[in-house]
């Protein structure tokens, strides 16, 4: 299976996180010519872009709050002009809420998760579609989660947001397939990030054992799913959720 992305342009949100960084590394290895690294923190995204420029990649760091609809629309228009279009857009920015049963969840925490995980995806999805329409189409990949279709207690904001992302992906795929825009999502199982810093060791062990392969995944393993969905090998795939979870959802 080839994931040749030679000559393609990429815009990715959540670019500096564990998964985002792995995706960028994979896409650079697969030949993208231009990358926009979207995340919070102007200094950090600029530094990351400079490291890509040193490898011959046309790169730009974009400090952007994905919940700001108008700013997202304007910035994506700028990026499309700069790169000569957006070929691939990955909507990967996301957060989790403090672990709690529903009767303990604070409304502000629930709202914050939805603002970033759902409305942030909507804003960037809309901005990407706007630039791809009439420009030959493109590939959009949203980051969902197995938490969007399996039952994880104490994580209602996250699960609800990811379930909505999966459905939004299907709706967007149906609405824009005729214009050459493919929209899919990746639903990872558990790979350890800073999100898990406060999770007790016993709880982590329990989560690990729920994966049939008996281990957590790695960001590099998951990044390959994004590369595949962005490539021409996935040219007949749209509206799907590609599950990369070590057998978690099959158990």
ABEGO torsion letter per residue (X at the ends): XBABABGBBBBBBGAABAAAAAAAAAAAAAGBABBBBBBBGAAAAAAAAAAAAAAGBBBBBBBBBAABAAAAAAAAAAAAAAAGEBABBBBABBBBBBBBBAAABBAAAAAAAAAAAAAAAAAAAAAAAAAABGAGEEBBBBBBBAAAABBBBGAAAAAAAAAAAAAAAAAAAAAAAAAGBBBBBBBBBBBBBAAAAABBAAAAAAAAAABAAGBBBBAAAAAAAAAAAABAAAAABBGBBBBBAGGAAAX
